[in-house]
Amino acid sequence: MNKFIRQNNVQLFRRNFQTKSVPFIHNSLSGALQELQVKPPYVTWYACGPTVYDDAHLGHARTYVCFDIIRRILTSHYKIPLLYAMGVTDIDDKIINKAKEENVL
């Protein structure tokens, strides 16, 4: 049954996307597609960034790339003004423990 509902939501999304220039977002709580509600003067968006405590890898870049693509679609295609912030944790318990292991602290 979930597959049938999901297919209908995708069809609904495609139909509305082609006829109406507003973005739809997936509500993970209800499982439904909803029109993005824009309250002037702009949309605010906060995204949790990575907590980097070891060597850099491709997974760290994924965070920035995915959010940047969505930001570009909202601002360029839909012309939605966006206030965007991403937090990057520079220190936490794992970093402190790693420093202790390597006798840095």
Disulfide bonds with the S-S distance in Angstrom:
none
